[in-house]
Amino acid sequence: MDQQSRQRETCVRCLQCRPLAGPASAHGQGDYIVNLRNQLSLAFGAVLLAVLAVIAAFDAQQSRRYLDEQLSRNAQGAATSLALSMQAGWRDQPDVPVLRSLGDALFDRGLYRSLVLTQSDGVVLVQRVDRQPIQSVPVWFQQWLPLAPAAGLAEVSDGWRTMARLEIEPHPGLAYINLWERFIRACVSVLLGALAATGLVYLLMARLFRPLERICAQSKHWALGSFSVIPPPGIAEVTPLVDSLNRSNAALAKLFQSLEGDLDLAREAADTDAVSGALNRDAFCERLDAQLSDDDVAGGAVMLRLNGLDALNHDLGRATTDGVIRAIVSVLDQVLGDGALVARLNGSDLVGFTPGADHAHLLAACDGLDAMLARTLPLSVARDGMFKVVATQVRPADRRADVLSRLDRALDESDHGAVVGDEMAMPGGRQAWSQQINALWDQGRLVFQSLPLVDVNLQPEYHLLLGKLAQDGGALLSALSFMPALAATDRLAELDRAAVAEALRRVAQSRRRIGVTLTRAAIDNPSLLQAHFDATALQRARIVFEITEQDLLAARDSWGMLEPLLTRHGNWVLKHAGLANGTVEAVRRFKPRGVKLAPSLIQGAMHRRATAEFVRTTSHLLRSLDCKVWVEGVGDMATWEWAVKHQFDGGQGRFVNTDE
């Protein structure tokens, strides 16, 4: 077992006994919650509708009983009247045609279901029956409110003898039609009344719920750093809550103002070198790129290299050597003047850029640097051959790589104090390099390796694809080396498409989740970004997109178009985060799955307390937004242990490469 494997096993055993804090669990995105005002309005409407429905049902029952009685009375009255009329047509023997005519005249009015005249000996003289069902009224309604009126009974007599018995049963058809229409009108009235009452209550409750709505709105503003005062509610029960929230708002506003000041100081410290106080390499490169992006900017750059830094540390001690480096930075800053960028690129290389400087100014700067250092450096320091200074003019067409490469070559090949030009450009220059890269690209030399992003238990979250170009002889060029050449020829979109295709191929062959880094081309063109999301829609949960913080912040003008795309997709990560101004705002707006902190930021936090406090505070703020925080550039055991100790969610780097 090799040493790295033993270190990993030791790290995992240590993790098992350490308390870990992860980000807050995300709430379900599909939950639908009705607000209190709507709930009360709906509850009121439901209760009112139920009460009115009971009243309508009771009214229908009362109407049914009334119609039953009316039908019974009408049938009895009709039977009595018809019996009296039939007595006139009855002599010794019944005149059946006359009796039938009298019965038909009454029955044909449609108000009766049956009419039967039966002699005392049981012979039926007249019989009319109508048993047809009532078509215009639903059967369930007839069954729910059955009409069963009593039949009307009368006797036909000559005064002394009963000659026949007359029975008339009323027909409930018209009564059912009347009852049904009345029921429909009642239901419509009940429904409209319930809706009108519910709407009125909803509007009236707006006054009561306005304080609660203000409180709810204020709670949303907290996440955006706004702590405005809530107006007095005018409701006694809510007033203490509003007063308490206003006091909390004032305290939080004061706390965040203080915290923002601390974060600004910590952010400034994170951009500087811990020993010299000058800018570190990442901050210098970022600011130099920003200045050189203006095609009209020109100036000059000066680089100083300390010779034998290890010997100085040994002979003078680290404290004295650190003092020497700080003195050189101070002198370099004075020589270059206001507006200059002064940085420590690495242990022994110091560089400064000043806009507007010409050849004469650079020569004077080199001479002045020599003279001032001679007076500033301690007497115990051997000045002869201790350092070498060179300078170069920066023209509008130059880029950072051009400037630094000329200075680096001049330190090896030019004289001390020389101001160099194109004669110190690297062989071939950018154009030849771009041609070489595009030739390799056209030959299909693009290959992909992967590096896992792991959690604190060394379990992979996903495997990030690393694009490389294979040179003749098998050497591989990293994306940082060949992407500028592709960008110069507008071919970055081809790299994105190739990476997405490779991710789809890999997820089809295995159960791994794959990460894909999108270039600036996808950020500058939202339609391309949407095309990548559409292409991976079926594998959305298994393909994680990564976007660099620098690219996202540089595309601030397009945030309005990017926001719906990124927030709707969700499965993406903000990488190389230096927690610059705008990082937290971007996380709030775009809601990434996680943030990967840049290696330079982590190294600064490991060695400086102010930077560590800044990283820790900002990481807690990011976690409060349901965002995981990982560490990039985990190259050794010390970095991994620091990440675990400070309760990050995991990391990425060669040391934690579980594939090796």
PESUL-V652940 format. One record per residue. N is the residue number from 1. PHI is phi in radians with two decimals (NA if undefined). Layout:
N_PHI ; N_PHI
This chain:
1_NA ; 2_-1.37 ; 3_-1.13 ; 4_-1.13 ; 5_-1.13 ; 6_-1.11 ; 7_-1.13 ; 8_-1.13 ; 9_-1.09 ; 10_-1.08 ; 11_-1.12 ; 12_-1.14 ; 13_-1.10 ; 14_-1.16 ; 15_-1.12 ; 16_-1.17 ; 17_-1.92 ; 18_-1.93 ; 19_-1.25 ; 20_-2.04 ; 21_-2.07 ; 22_-1.81 ; 23_-1.25 ; 24_-1.07 ; 25_-1.17 ; 26_-1.35 ; 27_-1.38 ; 28_-1.08 ; 29_-1.37 ; 30_-1.62 ; 31_-1.22 ; 32_-2.01 ; 33_-2.04 ; 34_-1.47 ; 35_-1.28 ; 36_-1.11 ; 37_-1.06 ; 38_-1.16 ; 39_-1.08 ; 40_-1.14 ; 41_-1.11 ; 42_-1.15 ; 43_-1.12 ; 44_-1.05 ; 45_-1.08 ; 46_-1.14 ; 47_-1.11 ; 48_-1.08 ; 49_-1.11 ; 50_-1.13 ; 51_-1.11 ; 52_-1.13 ; 53_-1.13 ; 54_-1.09 ; 55_-1.10 ; 56_-1.11 ; 57_-1.13 ; 58_-1.10 ; 59_-1.09 ; 60_-1.14 ; 61_-1.14 ; 62_-1.09 ; 63_-1.10 ; 64_-1.07 ; 65_-1.13 ; 66_-1.10 ; 67_-1.17 ; 68_-1.01 ; 69_-1.12 ; 70_-1.10 ; 71_-1.11 ; 72_-1.13 ; 73_-1.10 ; 74_-1.10 ; 75_-1.14 ; 76_-1.18 ; 77_-1.10 ; 78_-1.12 ; 79_-1.13 ; 80_-1.13 ; 81_-1.12 ; 82_-1.18 ; 83_-1.09 ; 84_-1.11 ; 85_-1.19 ; 86_-1.27 ; 87_-1.08 ; 88_-1.19 ; 89_-1.69 ; 90_-2.04 ; 91_-1.83 ; 92_-1.16 ; 93_-2.15 ; 94_-1.19 ; 95_-1.57 ; 96_-1.02 ; 97_-1.01 ; 98_-1.17 ; 99_-1.09 ; 100_-1.16 ; 101_-1.12 ; 102_-1.14 ; 103_-1.16 ; 104_-1.11 ; 105_-1.04 ; 106_-1.38 ; 107_-1.22 ; 108_-1.21 ; 109_-1.26 ; 110_1.45 ; 111_-1.69 ; 112_-2.30 ; 113_-1.53 ; 114_-2.67 ; 115_-2.40 ; 116_-2.33 ; 117_-1.97 ; 118_-2.13 ; 119_-1.15 ; 120_-1.13 ; 121_-1.55 ; 122_1.65 ; 123_-1.41 ; 124_-1.48 ; 125_-1.57 ; 126_-2.36 ; 127_-2.57 ; 128_-2.27 ; 129_-2.34 ; 130_-2.28 ; 131_-1.85 ; 132_-1.14 ; 133_-1.21 ; 134_-1.53 ; 135_-1.38 ; 136_-1.48 ; 137_-2.13 ; 138_-1.00 ; 139_-1.10 ; 140_-1.08 ; 141_-1.22 ; 142_-1.15 ; 143_-1.29 ; 144_-1.24 ; 145_-2.13 ; 146_-1.25 ; 147_-1.71 ; 148_-2.29 ; 149_-1.21 ; 150_-1.32 ; 151_-1.30 ; 152_-1.49 ; 153_-2.12 ; 154_-2.64 ; 155_-2.05 ; 156_-1.75 ; 157_-2.44 ; 158_-1.73 ; 159_1.97 ; 160_-2.11 ; 161_-2.01 ; 162_-1.56 ; 163_-1.67 ; 164_-2.76 ; 165_-2.09 ; 166_-1.94 ; 167_-2.18 ; 168_-2.15 ; 169_-1.77 ; 170_-1.23 ; 171_-1.61 ; 172_-1.51 ; 173_-1.02 ; 174_-1.11 ; 175_-1.17 ; 176_-1.11 ; 177_-1.09 ; 178_-1.11 ; 179_-1.18 ; 180_-1.14 ; 181_-1.11 ; 182_-1.13 ; 183_-1.16 ; 184_-1.08 ; 185_-1.09 ; 186_-1.16 ; 187_-1.12 ; 188_-1.10 ; 189_-1.12 ; 190_-1.10 ; 191_-1.13 ; 192_-1.13 ; 193_-1.14 ; 194_-1.14 ; 195_-1.15 ; 196_-1.13 ; 197_-1.15 ; 198_-1.13 ; 199_-1.08 ; 200_-1.12 ; 201_-1.12 ; 202_-1.06 ; 203_-1.21 ; 204_-1.18 ; 205_-1.27 ; 206_-1.03 ; 207_-1.13 ; 208_-1.28 ; 209_-1.62 ; 210_-1.04 ; 211_-1.07 ; 212_-1.16 ; 213_-1.15 ; 214_-1.15 ; 215_-1.10 ; 216_-1.10 ; 217_-1.11 ; 218_-1.14 ; 219_-1.11 ; 220_-1.26 ; 221_-1.21 ; 222_-1.01 ; 223_-1.14 ; 224_-1.73 ; 225_1.39 ; 226_-1.81 ; 227_-2.27 ; 228_-1.36 ; 229_-1.44 ; 230_-1.52 ; 231_-1.10 ; 232_-1.02 ; 233_-1.39 ; 234_1.34 ; 235_-2.16 ; 236_-1.04 ; 237_-1.22 ; 238_-1.70 ; 239_-1.00 ; 240_-1.05 ; 241_-1.14 ; 242_-1.12 ; 243_-1.07 ; 244_-1.13 ; 245_-1.15 ; 246_-1.13 ; 247_-1.15 ; 248_-1.13 ; 249_-1.05 ; 250_-1.10 ; 251_-1.17 ; 252_-1.17 ; 253_-1.06 ; 254_-1.12 ; 255_-1.11 ; 256_-1.24 ; 257_-1.11 ; 258_-1.14 ; 259_-1.16 ; 260_-1.10 ; 261_-1.11 ; 262_-1.13 ; 263_-1.17 ; 264_-1.10 ; 265_-1.13 ; 266_-1.18 ; 267_-1.14 ; 268_-1.13 ; 269_-1.15 ; 270_-1.19 ; 271_-1.57 ; 272_-1.97 ; 273_-1.32 ; 274_-1.14 ; 275_-1.52 ; 276_-1.57 ; 277_1.40 ; 278_-1.43 ; 279_-1.09 ; 280_-1.46 ; 281_-1.07 ; 282_-1.11 ; 283_-1.15 ; 284_-1.11 ; 285_-1.09 ; 286_-1.11 ; 287_-1.27 ; 288_-1.16 ; 289_-1.05 ; 290_-1.09 ; 291_-1.26 ; 292_-1.29 ; 293_-1.16 ; 294_-1.43 ; 295_-1.15 ; 296_-1.65 ; 297_-1.41 ; 298_-2.44 ; 299_3.04 ; 300_-2.60 ; 301_-2.29 ; 302_-2.17 ; 303_-2.20 ; 304_-2.13 ; 305_-2.07 ; 306_-1.41 ; 307_-1.67 ; 308_1.19 ; 309_-1.11 ; 310_-1.10 ; 311_-1.14 ; 312_-1.07 ; 313_-1.06 ; 314_-1.28 ; 315_-1.38 ; 316_-1.72 ; 317_1.62 ; 318_-1.14 ; 319_-1.10 ; 320_-1.17 ; 321_-1.09 ; 322_-1.09 ; 323_-1.10 ; 324_-1.08 ; 325_-1.11 ; 326_-1.13 ; 327_-1.13 ; 328_-1.11 ; 329_-1.09 ; 330_-1.08 ; 331_-1.15 ; 332_-1.07 ; 333_-1.17 ; 334_-1.20 ; 335_-1.15 ; 336_-1.35 ; 337_1.51 ; 338_-1.12 ; 339_1.47 ; 340_-1.44 ; 341_-1.77 ; 342_-2.08 ; 343_-2.51 ; 344_-1.89 ; 345_-1.27 ; 346_-2.71 ; 347_-1.02 ; 348_-2.04 ; 349_-1.88 ; 350_-2.07 ; 351_-2.41 ; 352_-2.45 ; 353_-2.19 ; 354_-2.26 ; 355_-1.25 ; 356_1.46 ; 357_-1.38 ; 358_-1.88 ; 359_-1.06 ; 360_-1.14 ; 361_-1.11 ; 362_-1.19 ; 363_-1.08 ; 364_-1.12 ; 365_-1.14 ; 366_-1.12 ; 367_-1.15 ; 368_-1.13 ; 369_-1.13 ; 370_-1.04 ; 371_-1.15 ; 372_-1.24 ; 373_-1.16 ; 374_-1.08 ; 375_-1.50 ; 376_-1.64 ; 377_-1.15 ; 378_-1.06 ; 379_-1.15 ; 380_-1.28 ; 381_-1.60 ; 382_-1.31 ; 383_-1.40 ; 384_-1.14 ; 385_1.24 ; 386_-1.27 ; 387_-2.54 ; 388_-2.36 ; 389_-2.14 ; 390_-2.39 ; 391_-2.52 ; 392_-2.63 ; 393_-1.39 ; 394_-1.93 ; 395_-1.75 ; 396_-0.98 ; 397_-1.46 ; 398_-1.27 ; 399_-2.12 ; 400_-1.00 ; 401_-1.08 ; 402_-1.12 ; 403_-1.15 ; 404_-1.19 ; 405_-1.19 ; 406_-1.13 ; 407_-1.15 ; 408_-1.11 ; 409_-1.22 ; 410_-1.15 ; 411_-1.11 ; 412_-1.57 ; 413_-2.02 ; 414_-1.80 ; 415_-1.42 ; 416_-1.09 ; 417_1.45 ; 418_-1.39 ; 419_-1.88 ; 420_-1.78 ; 421_-2.35 ; 422_-1.15 ; 423_-1.14 ; 424_-1.79 ; 425_-1.15 ; 426_-1.08 ; 427_-0.96 ; 428_1.57 ; 429_1.26 ; 430_-1.15 ; 431_-1.14 ; 432_-1.11 ; 433_-1.12 ; 434_-1.09 ; 435_-1.12 ; 436_-1.13 ; 437_-1.11 ; 438_-1.16 ; 439_-1.14 ; 440_-1.10 ; 441_-1.14 ; 442_-1.13 ; 443_-1.41 ; 444_1.26 ; 445_-1.48 ; 446_-1.29 ; 447_-2.25 ; 448_-2.18 ; 449_-1.93 ; 450_-2.37 ; 451_-2.35 ; 452_-1.34 ; 453_-1.70 ; 454_-1.97 ; 455_-1.49 ; 456_-1.20 ; 457_-1.70 ; 458_1.10 ; 459_-1.65 ; 460_-1.12 ; 461_-1.36 ; 462_-2.88 ; 463_-1.95 ; 464_-1.43 ; 465_-1.31 ; 466_-2.02 ; 467_-1.37 ; 468_-2.44 ; 469_-1.88 ; 470_-1.52 ; 471_-1.52 ; 472_-1.07 ; 473_1.71 ; 474_1.65 ; 475_-1.16 ; 476_-1.91 ; 477_-1.68 ; 478_-1.34 ; 479_-1.08 ; 480_-1.08 ; 481_-1.45 ; 482_-1.83 ; 483_-1.12 ; 484_-1.03 ; 485_-1.19 ; 486_-1.18 ; 487_-1.12 ; 488_-1.14 ; 489_-1.92 ; 490_0.97 ; 491_-2.03 ; 492_-1.14 ; 493_-1.09 ; 494_-1.15 ; 495_-1.12 ; 496_-1.07 ; 497_-1.12 ; 498_-1.13 ; 499_-1.17 ; 500_-1.14 ; 501_-1.08 ; 502_-1.14 ; 503_-1.11 ; 504_-1.12 ; 505_-1.14 ; 506_-1.26 ; 507_-1.21 ; 508_-1.29 ; 509_-1.71 ; 510_-2.55 ; 511_-1.65 ; 512_-1.23 ; 513_-1.57 ; 514_-2.05 ; 515_-1.82 ; 516_-2.25 ; 517_-1.54 ; 518_-1.56 ; 519_-1.52 ; 520_-1.09 ; 521_-1.06 ; 522_-1.26 ; 523_-1.30 ; 524_-1.30 ; 525_-2.22 ; 526_-1.00 ; 527_-1.17 ; 528_-1.16 ; 529_-1.07 ; 530_-1.11 ; 531_-1.11 ; 532_-1.15 ; 533_-1.14 ; 534_-1.15 ; 535_-1.13 ; 536_-1.88 ; 537_-1.05 ; 538_-1.24 ; 539_-2.02 ; 540_-1.02 ; 541_-1.33 ; 542_-1.93 ; 543_-2.09 ; 544_-1.84 ; 545_-1.60 ; 546_-2.10 ; 547_-2.29 ; 548_-1.30 ; 549_-1.05 ; 550_-1.07 ; 551_-1.15 ; 552_-1.17 ; 553_-1.21 ; 554_-1.21 ; 555_-1.69 ; 556_-1.00 ; 557_-1.13 ; 558_-1.79 ; 559_-1.05 ; 560_-1.06 ; 561_-1.47 ; 562_-1.33 ; 563_-1.01 ; 564_-1.12 ; 565_-1.18 ; 566_-1.27 ; 567_-1.18 ; 568_-1.24 ; 569_-1.29 ; 570_1.42 ; 571_-1.55 ; 572_-2.55 ; 573_-2.29 ; 574_-1.58 ; 575_-1.91 ; 576_0.89 ; 577_-1.36 ; 578_-1.73 ; 579_0.97 ; 580_-1.33 ; 581_-1.05 ; 582_1.94 ; 583_-1.13 ; 584_-1.12 ; 585_-1.08 ; 586_-1.12 ; 587_-1.15 ; 588_-1.06 ; 589_-1.37 ; 590_-1.74 ; 591_0.90 ; 592_-1.26 ; 593_-1.19 ; 594_-2.88 ; 595_-2.25 ; 596_-1.88 ; 597_-1.33 ; 598_-1.16 ; 599_-1.02 ; 600_-1.09 ; 601_-1.15 ; 602_-1.18 ; 603_-1.10 ; 604_-1.13 ; 605_-1.20 ; 606_-1.26 ; 607_-2.00 ; 608_-2.33 ; 609_-1.15 ; 610_-1.09 ; 611_-1.15 ; 612_-1.09 ; 613_-1.13 ; 614_-1.08 ; 615_-1.13 ; 616_-1.14 ; 617_-1.12 ; 618_-1.18 ; 619_-1.13 ; 620_-1.08 ; 621_-1.12 ; 622_-1.15 ; 623_-1.13 ; 624_-1.13 ; 625_-1.68 ; 626_1.03 ; 627_-2.23 ; 628_-1.30 ; 629_-2.23 ; 630_-1.99 ; 631_-2.01 ; 632_-1.67 ; 633_1.23 ; 634_-1.36 ; 635_-1.76 ; 636_-2.64 ; 637_-1.11 ; 638_-1.09 ; 639_-1.12 ; 640_-1.13 ; 641_-1.11 ; 642_-1.11 ; 643_-1.12 ; 644_-1.21 ; 645_-1.07 ; 646_-1.61 ; 647_1.07 ; 648_-1.34 ; 649_-1.51 ; 650_2.64 ; 651_-2.87 ; 652_-2.50 ; 653_2.83 ; 654_-1.10 ; 655_-1.16 ; 656_-1.77 ; 657_-1.34 ; 658_-1.27 ; 659_-1.39 ; 660_-1.48
